[in-house]
Amino acid sequence: MTVVATGSVAYDYIFTFKGRFSDQIVPDKTHLINLSFLVDSMVKRRGGVAANYAFTLSLLGHPAAVLATAGSDAVEYQAWLKGLGIDCRGLHLIADEYTATGFTTTDMDNNNIWGFYGGAMLRAGALGLADTVQDPEAVIIGPNAPDAMFRLVRECRTSKTPWVFDPAHQLPLMTAEDVEDGCRGAWIVIGNDYELELIRQRTGRDHTALLELAEIVVTTFGRKGSRISTRDGDFTIPPALARREVDPVGAGDAYRSGLVHGLLSGFAVERAGRIASLAATYVVEQVGTVEHRYTRQEFADRYRDTYGQDPW
């Protein structure tokens, strides 16, 4: 069965700043921030969370579909996704819009400053589950136009389709009621430690109370690993160490897909989490969110070298 990946399909402009943002901010002048960084490199890459999710699922051999809106400038992108075997019947290209575009600057501590132009993504609310594959195995609801996200939450709830709620950078646009609705009945609620703290502050629910809404709550900590919490307990997932750290952008999206693949394959939580960690590590090792490649055998060999056991 197919996992439907939703959210943005985008182009990313990635800038690398070989300094530290913290060195550029004057603590007593934060009300007058006016910063300029001379960056050391710039690349344009394919990105967007929906495409990122689907890409990792396809590498792991899990059927994937994209449900998203993009602009007329994404014809080549759509063809590229189809070439990977990803179902793109739900990727709608809008003639009078540009594809969503992200601009990120990353410093030497892997901190990121993002700017994002929504473009065609802002019209994603016109799409629902009827626009993609029938009876999906699960739906990953990633950051997108808010009306699109909550339409999909409602449709997943009605159709009893498991969903992953990954609000990420759309959290500032959501009310407490929005966030709680996205979590209520979710299979997985996921975010990095900062995002989970925002969710807790926004809803007033601590870690235990979030598990009253969702089956699984996942907190990622970058190079420090992750924690997967279920109603049966917490599981600490060690990181898969990178051979080199180049760019962290998109690693979290790969983690989500690796976790979904592992759990849907019937693996125990700890094994699924380790698959997720290794999937994320591949992204860190180069610039761009979908520039890496591996076969299932190559992935299995590296998993065995990292964790001392077979992944499947």
C-alpha positions in Angstrom: 0.0 0.0 0.0 1.0 3.6 -0.6 2.0 6.4 1.8 0.7 9.8 0.6 3.2 12.6 1.2 1.6 16.1 1.5 3.0 19.5 2.1 5.0 21.7 -0.2 6.8 20.9 -3.4 9.4 23.7 -3.6 12.7 24.9 -4.9 15.2 25.7 -2.2 18.0 28.3 -2.3 20.5 27.2 0.2 23.1 29.7 1.5 26.1 28.6 3.7 27.5 31.1 6.2 30.8 30.0 7.7 30.3 31.9 10.9 27.9 31.9 13.8 24.6 33.8 13.9 25.1 34.2 17.7 28.2 36.3 17.0 26.3 38.7 14.9 23.5 39.5 17.3 23.9 42.2 20.0 21.9 41.0 23.0 20.6 44.4 24.0 19.6 45.4 20.4 17.3 42.5 19.6 14.4 44.9 19.1 16.4 46.5 16.2 17.7 43.5 14.3 19.2 44.4 10.9 21.6 41.7 9.9 23.5 41.0 6.7 25.5 37.9 6.0 28.1 37.5 3.3 27.5 33.8 2.5 30.2 31.5 1.2 28.1 29.4 -1.1 24.7 29.2 -2.8 22.9 26.4 -4.6 19.4 25.9 -6.0 17.9 22.5 -5.2 14.6 20.6 -5.5 12.9 20.5 -2.1 9.6 20.9 -0.3 8.5 18.5 2.4 6.1 16.5 0.3 8.8 15.7 -2.2 11.3 15.1 0.5 9.1 12.6 2.3 8.3 10.7 -1.0 11.9 10.6 -2.1 13.1 8.8 1.1 10.2 6.4 1.0 11.1 5.6 -2.6 14.7 5.0 -1.7 13.6 2.6 1.0 11.4 0.8 -1.4 8.1 1.9 0.0 5.3 3.0 -2.5 4.8 6.8 -2.2 2.5 9.4 -3.7 2.7 13.2 -3.7 -0.4 15.3 -3.0 0.5 18.9 -3.5 0.2 22.0 -5.6 3.1 23.5 -7.6 3.6 26.2 -10.2 4.0 26.0 -14.0 7.8 26.1 -13.4 7.6 22.6 -11.8 7.1 20.5 -15.0 10.6 19.2 -14.9 10.3 18.5 -11.1 7.1 16.5 -11.7 8.8 14.4 -14.4 11.8 13.8 -12.1 9.5 12.5 -9.3 7.7 10.2 -11.8 11.0 8.9 -12.9 11.6 7.7 -9.3 8.4 5.7 -9.4 6.5 8.2 -7.2 2.8 8.5 -8.0 2.2 12.1 -9.1 -1.5 12.0 -10.0 -2.1 14.3 -6.9 0.6 16.8 -7.9 -1.3 19.6 -9.5 0.5 22.3 -11.5 -1.1 25.7 -11.5 -0.5 27.8 -14.6 -0.6 31.3 -13.1 1.6 30.6 -10.0 5.2 30.0 -9.2 6.3 27.0 -7.2 6.9 27.6 -3.5 10.4 28.7 -2.9 12.5 28.5 0.3 15.5 30.6 1.2 17.7 29.4 4.0 21.0 30.5 5.5 22.9 27.9 7.6 25.7 28.7 10.0 28.6 26.6 11.1 26.6 25.4 14.2 23.8 24.1 11.8 21.4 26.8 12.9 19.1 27.9 10.1 17.3 31.2 9.2 14.5 30.5 6.8 12.4 32.7 4.5 9.6 31.0 2.5 7.4 32.1 -0.4 4.3 30.1 -0.5 3.3 30.6 -4.2 1.2 27.7 -5.5 1.4 25.9 -2.2 -1.2 28.4 -0.8 -3.8 26.9 -3.1 -3.3 23.3 -1.8 -6.6 23.5 0.2 -8.4 22.7 -3.1 -7.0 19.2 -2.9 -8.2 16.3 -0.8 -7.6 12.5 -0.5 -9.9 11.9 -3.5 -7.2 13.6 -5.7 -4.6 10.9 -5.0 -4.3 7.1 -4.6 -7.3 5.2 -3.2 -7.1 3.9 0.4 -3.6 5.1 1.3 -1.7 3.2 4.0 -1.0 6.4 5.8 -0.8 10.2 5.1 2.1 12.4 6.2 0.6 15.9 6.8 3.5 18.2 6.5 3.7 22.0 6.7 1.5 23.4 4.0 -1.3 26.0 3.5 -3.1 25.7 6.9 -6.5 25.1 5.3 -4.9 22.2 3.3 -3.5 20.6 6.4 -6.7 20.7 8.3 -8.8 19.5 5.4 -6.5 16.4 5.3 -6.7 16.0 9.1 -10.5 15.9 8.8 -10.5 13.5 5.8 -8.1 11.2 7.5 -10.1 11.1 10.6 -13.3 10.4 8.7 -11.8 7.7 6.5 -9.9 6.2 9.5 -6.6 6.7 7.6 -3.5 6.9 9.9 -1.9 10.3 9.7 1.4 11.9 10.8 1.0 15.5 12.0 4.1 17.4 11.3 3.2 21.2 11.5 6.9 22.4 11.8 7.2 26.0 10.6 3.5 26.5 10.2 3.1 26.4 14.0 3.2 30.2 14.4 0.1 30.5 12.2 -1.9 28.0 14.2 -4.1 28.5 17.2 -4.2 26.2 20.2 -7.4 24.7 18.8 -5.7 24.1 15.4 -2.8 22.3 17.0 -4.9 20.2 19.3 -7.2 19.2 16.4 -4.2 18.1 14.3 -2.9 16.0 17.2 -6.3 14.5 18.2 -6.5 11.0 16.8 -3.1 11.2 15.0 -1.0 8.2 14.6 2.2 10.2 15.1 2.9 13.8 16.2 6.4 14.8 15.4 8.8 17.8 15.6 12.2 18.8 16.8 12.6 19.8 20.4 11.8 23.4 19.7 8.7 22.6 17.8 7.5 20.2 20.5 8.0 22.9 23.1 5.8 25.2 21.0 3.1 22.5 20.7 3.2 22.1 24.5 3.0 25.8 25.1 0.3 26.3 22.6 -1.9 23.5 23.8 -1.0 23.6 27.5 -0.4 19.9 27.3 2.7 18.3 28.7 4.3 15.2 27.1 2.0 12.7 28.8 -1.1 14.7 28.0 -0.1 14.8 24.3 -0.2 11.0 24.3 -3.8 11.3 25.3 -4.4 12.7 21.8 -1.9 10.9 19.6 -0.6 7.3 19.6 3.0 8.3 19.3 4.9 11.5 20.0 8.4 11.9 18.5 11.0 14.5 19.5 14.1 14.9 17.4 17.3 16.4 18.7 19.5 16.7 15.6 22.9 15.0 16.1 21.9 14.0 19.6 19.3 11.5 18.4 15.6 11.3 19.1 12.9 10.1 21.5 9.9 8.1 20.5 7.2 8.1 23.1 4.3 5.7 23.1 1.6 4.8 25.6 3.9 1.9 26.5 6.9 4.0 27.3 9.7 6.1 25.9 12.4 4.9 23.5 15.7 6.7 23.2 17.1 6.4 19.6 20.8 7.0 19.2 22.0 9.0 16.2 23.6 7.4 13.2 26.9 9.3 13.0 27.5 11.2 9.8 30.7 10.5 7.8 30.8 14.3 7.3 28.3 17.0 8.2 27.6 19.3 5.3 24.0 20.6 5.5 21.2 19.5 7.9 18.3 20.9 5.8 15.8 18.1 5.0 17.2 15.6 7.5 14.1 15.8 9.6 11.9 15.0 6.6 14.0 11.9 5.8 13.7 10.9 9.5 9.9 11.0 9.3 9.8 8.8 6.2 12.2 6.3 7.6 10.1 6.1 10.8 6.9 5.6 8.8 8.5 3.0 6.6 9.8 1.1 9.6 6.6 1.1 11.6 4.4 0.2 8.6 6.8 -2.6 7.8 6.0 -4.1 11.3 9.3 -3.4 12.9 9.6 -2.6 16.6 9.8 1.1 17.6 13.5 1.1 18.3 14.4 -0.5 15.0 12.0 1.9 13.1 13.7 4.8 14.9 17.1 3.7 13.9 16.1 3.3 10.3 14.8 6.9 10.6 18.0 8.1 12.1 20.1 6.6 9.3 17.8 7.9 6.6 18.3 11.4 8.1 22.1 11.0 8.2 22.3 10.5 4.5 20.8 14.0 4.0 23.2 15.7 6.3 26.2 14.5 4.3 25.6 16.6 1.2 23.9 19.9 0.2 20.3 19.5 -0.8 17.4 17.5 0.5 17.1 15.0 -2.3 20.6 14.7 -3.7 21.7 11.5 -2.1 21.2 8.0 -3.3 21.5 4.5 -1.9 20.1 1.0 -2.7 18.3 -1.0 0.0 21.4 -3.2 0.2 23.7 -0.3 0.7 21.3 1.1 3.4 21.2 -2.3 5.1 25.0 -2.6 5.1 25.5 0.8 6.6 22.7 0.1 9.2 24.6 -3.1 10.2 27.9 -1.2 10.5 26.2 1.5 12.6 24.0 -0.5 14.9 25.4 -4.1 14.7 22.2 -5.7 13.5 20.2 -6.1 10.3 17.5 -3.5 9.6 15.1 -6.0 8.0 
